[in-house]
Amino acid sequence: MFKVRKYASEEQYDIAKFLDFRGDVYDVINSPFLRGLKELPVERYYPVESGNEDLDIISEKAYGIAFLAFHIQFYNGLTKDYAEEGTVLKLFNLEDLNNLCDSLYLEDTD
């Protein structure tokens, strides 16, 4: 079980663990995780070549897990949960994402 800031989740990459809850909403503006996610270097590109493609399918193809769909969406500045044909997505390195998560786990326990 992964636990950060009183939020527990079985999923290692659950973004909610890294967001402060203010009132009745998550604070995405001041999230160190989301700022760090945007700053990860591009490892490779994924061209969407034939029709629209759901981000969870792209996540599964690229990383072996569908759970990173929102991460891909945010990283690329998309507003939809799919990428349109002709889009070239930036993909981050999973090890870089792990390092980001680990650094935030360490900050939370200090």
Backbone torsions as a table, in degrees:
resi	resn	phi	psi	omega
1	MET	NA	135.1	177.5
2	PHE	-103.0	129.5	-176.6
3	LYS	-136.4	125.0	176.8
4	VAL	-139.8	135.1	176.0
5	ARG	50.4	50.9	175.1
6	LYS	65.5	8.1	178.1
7	TYR	-111.1	126.5	-178.7
8	ALA	-112.0	143.7	179.9
9	SER	-154.4	146.1	174.7
10	GLU	-77.9	-20.0	-175.2
11	GLU	-89.2	122.4	-177.6
12	GLN	-59.3	-38.0	-173.7
13	TYR	-100.3	20.4	-179.5
14	ASP	-65.9	112.6	-175.1
15	ILE	-62.4	-32.0	-177.6
16	ALA	-57.8	-25.5	178.3
17	LYS	-64.7	-23.7	-173.7
18	PHE	-106.4	9.5	-179.6
19	LEU	-115.2	135.9	174.1
20	ASP	-76.7	142.1	178.3
21	PHE	-98.8	117.8	-177.8
22	ARG	-119.0	115.4	-177.5
23	GLY	67.1	-109.3	178.9
24	ASP	-122.3	18.8	179.9
25	VAL	-137.7	157.6	173.7
26	TYR	-82.3	139.7	179.2
27	ASP	-87.5	94.7	-179.0
28	VAL	-86.8	-18.2	-178.8
29	ILE	-67.5	-41.4	-174.5
30	ASN	-103.5	23.5	-176.9
31	SER	-80.5	117.0	175.6
32	PRO	-62.0	-31.8	179.7
33	PHE	-65.9	-47.9	-178.1
34	LEU	-68.2	-36.2	174.7
35	ARG	-63.2	-43.8	179.1
36	GLY	-65.9	-37.5	178.3
37	LEU	-60.8	-44.4	179.0
38	LYS	-62.7	-27.7	-175.8
39	GLU	-91.3	-4.1	178.5
40	LEU	-62.4	141.5	178.8
41	PRO	-69.2	152.3	177.2
42	VAL	-76.2	125.8	177.5
43	GLU	-89.4	-42.0	-178.1
44	ARG	-160.0	175.1	179.9
45	TYR	-118.2	150.4	180.0
46	TYR	-125.9	106.2	178.5
47	PRO	-81.9	132.1	175.0
48	VAL	-91.8	107.5	-167.7
49	GLU	-102.4	-32.0	-175.5
50	SER	-132.5	94.2	179.6
51	GLY	82.5	169.9	176.6
52	ASN	-68.9	147.0	-178.0
53	GLU	-132.1	128.5	178.7
54	ASP	-63.9	141.1	-177.8
55	LEU	-66.8	-28.8	177.6
56	ASP	-68.4	-32.2	176.0
57	ILE	-69.4	-42.9	177.8
58	ILE	-62.5	-42.9	178.1
59	SER	-59.3	-44.8	178.7
60	GLU	-60.9	-44.8	179.6
61	LYS	-65.5	-42.7	-174.0
62	ALA	-79.3	-37.7	-171.5
63	TYR	-122.6	-8.3	-179.7
64	GLY	84.9	2.3	175.9
65	ILE	-140.9	140.3	-178.9
66	ALA	-80.5	-13.5	-172.3
67	PHE	-65.9	-15.1	-176.5
68	LEU	-90.3	13.4	-179.0
69	ALA	-57.9	-47.0	179.7
70	PHE	-64.7	-37.2	179.3
71	HIS	-59.9	-45.3	178.3
72	ILE	-64.0	-42.5	179.8
73	GLN	-59.9	-49.4	-178.9
74	PHE	-67.3	-43.3	-178.5
75	TYR	-58.6	-34.1	-178.5
76	ASN	-98.0	-0.4	178.6
77	GLY	69.1	29.9	-179.6
78	LEU	-85.4	150.3	177.8
79	THR	-105.7	-8.5	-179.7
80	LYS	-113.4	163.1	180.0
81	ASP	-91.5	22.8	175.2
82	TYR	-146.0	162.2	176.5
83	ALA	-112.0	135.3	-178.6
84	GLU	-79.2	152.3	177.2
85	GLU	-53.8	136.5	-178.9
86	GLY	94.4	-12.6	177.7
87	THR	-74.2	140.8	172.9
88	VAL	-114.9	110.9	-178.1
89	LEU	-86.3	145.2	170.8
90	LYS	-88.4	138.4	176.5
91	LEU	-122.8	137.8	178.7
92	PHE	-90.5	165.7	176.1
93	ASN	-83.4	133.1	-178.3
94	LEU	-62.6	-33.7	177.4
95	GLU	-64.8	-37.6	176.2
96	ASP	-63.8	-39.8	176.6
97	LEU	-64.2	-42.4	177.0
98	ASN	-59.9	-43.0	179.1
99	ASN	-63.2	-39.4	176.6
100	LEU	-62.0	-48.3	178.8
101	CYS	-59.5	-46.7	-179.5
102	ASP	-59.9	-41.3	-179.0
103	SER	-64.8	-34.4	179.0
104	LEU	-76.1	-33.0	174.2
105	TYR	-61.8	-43.5	-178.9
106	LEU	-65.7	-41.4	177.6
107	GLU	-60.5	-38.0	-175.5
108	ASP	-71.0	-25.8	-177.5
109	THR	-93.3	-7.9	179.4
110	ASP	-71.9	NA	NA
